[in-house]
């Protein structure tokens, strides 16, 4: 697949409801991935949203603001029903067992970040850190925001397809914060304060 074809497929597949603008404060979502030598793994994603400002007395637990997140409140809340979430902790298995464990921070950009990183590793054979470091895009209707590093032919193809391409000046936390462990190594997102450690 050429860079232009890849960008067009991503823009179409990752289309999401319009985003209000990239100046808003990013909330406090954390992703943790851990695995042991036996192949057991856990991916944990937790979020405060933008934070509610309320703490449980005596427990120092800050309550999230997820009931105020318009991108999550797309259907009426039903007593006993589960609230929707953007969080997507992911485990990938093949014939040999666990191949990859991954998750991300990033609100509405969380899933697009994961899709782009995972497709880089699983479909294109990129090394984990290379896939995490690679420039990303986020498609919101006719607007496609892109990080520096996308091939010029990809940007031209998006514009010719009718997208309003809006480039960022530098790599940015807006595009998510992926962390992962794979058989070929671990990776942490330089867009956030991530770190990948191998312990003896």
PyMOL commands that set and color helices and strands:
alter all, ss='L'
color gray80, all
select helices_A, chain A and resi 3-13+66-68+107-122+128-133+152-160+173-175
alter helices_A, ss='H'
color red, helices_A
select strands_A, chain A and resi 29-35+41-47+55-56+61-62+90-94+97-105+137-140+143-146+164-167+177-182+185-188
alter strands_A, ss='S'
color yellow, strands_A
deselect
rebuild
show_as cartoon
